[in-house]
Amino acid sequence: MFSFSRAPSMVTPEDALPGRDEVMAINSKHHVLGNPMKPPFPQNVEHVIVATGCFWGTERLFYKRLPGVYTTAVGYTAGYTKNPTYQEVCTGKTGHTEAVLVAYDTSKSSFADLLKLFWESHDPTQGHGQGPDIGTQYRSGIYCSTKEQECLAIASKAAYQKELDSRNRDNYITTEVKPASTFYYAEDYHQQYLDKPGNRQYCGAAPTGVSLPTPSEWDQLSPELRSSASVRTDPSIWSRLWAGCVFGD
């Protein structure tokens, strides 16, 4: 992945690259799961867009470790350039971050389960970068498809910050939490890259090693959300710390 030698800053809408009307052509089916990568998805499947740095490792974590994942895809979001290319995103002049669309069966995993993997698999305090990868395209983010997702993401962010503070960590979480904007699919060779022949086994994630508290400890949850199926916890997910890249099976 590409890196910058100086502290990056967000491009303004006026200075962003213009992009193009042509949509990126990709294979319609997931290389590993075999399901469509583009909506519409089945009725019981909810989706969210997440960003934790280099999207290769982020994507593989979710389709390998989160039960009930229907499909995933890598792409670019939260910026200004229309239908950007990878090379354009790497310049820092699109405003986009490398991101992963995760579509999951809500009867098999909750949004809280997904958030546990999200927070623990990277360092959300690093601002415009993650590990060795520096640039605004590596910033952390949760881009929500529903208001409930947004409320849960905000509550979990506050809970994770409180947990970091209790460990005497000095840094503040810089993760963006906002409604999802257009998700531009990345080039086909990036899709499920780490499971394709000839791939470079790379993951730049730099997890904190700190566990996310369970939803019962999230102070900002409303009474309605505390009884929601979206905060159901799967013991197979919550019994471990997700602080590492996923290579192999």
ZIHU-V898451 format. One record per backbone hydrogen bond with DSSP energy under -1.0 kcal/mol. NH is the residue of the N-H (numbers start at 0). CO is the residue of the C=O. If there is no record, write none. Layout:
nh->[NH | NH]
co->[CO | CO]
This chain:
nh->[15 | 16 | 19 | 29 | 33 | 36 | 44 | 45 | 47 | 48 | 49 | 50 | 57 | 58 | 59 | 60 | 61 | 62 | 63 | 64 | 65 | 68 | 69 | 70 | 72 | 74 | 75 | 76 | 79 | 80 | 81 | 88 | 89 | 90 | 91 | 96 | 97 | 98 | 99 | 100 | 101 | 102 | 103 | 104 | 105 | 107 | 108 | 111 | 113 | 114 | 115 | 116 | 117 | 118 | 119 | 120 | 125 | 128 | 129 | 132 | 134 | 137 | 138 | 140 | 141 | 142 | 143 | 149 | 150 | 151 | 152 | 153 | 154 | 155 | 156 | 157 | 158 | 159 | 160 | 161 | 162 | 163 | 164 | 165 | 167 | 168 | 173 | 175 | 177 | 179 | 183 | 185 | 189 | 192 | 194 | 195 | 198 | 201 | 216 | 217 | 220 | 225 | 227 | 230 | 231 | 236 | 237 | 238 | 242]
co->[11 | 92 | 81 | 34 | 29 | 27 | 41 | 103 | 101 | 142 | 99 | 140 | 53 | 54 | 55 | 56 | 57 | 58 | 59 | 60 | 61 | 65 | 102 | 102 | 100 | 98 | 183 | 96 | 93 | 93 | 17 | 84 | 85 | 87 | 88 | 76 | 136 | 74 | 49 | 72 | 47 | 70 | 45 | 67 | 43 | 104 | 104 | 229 | 109 | 110 | 111 | 112 | 113 | 114 | 115 | 116 | 122 | 126 | 132 | 129 | 127 | 134 | 135 | 50 | 175 | 48 | 177 | 145 | 146 | 147 | 148 | 149 | 150 | 151 | 152 | 153 | 154 | 155 | 156 | 157 | 158 | 159 | 160 | 161 | 164 | 163 | 123 | 139 | 141 | 143 | 75 | 73 | 186 | 189 | 191 | 192 | 195 | 199 | 213 | 214 | 217 | 221 | 224 | 227 | 228 | 233 | 233 | 234 | 240]
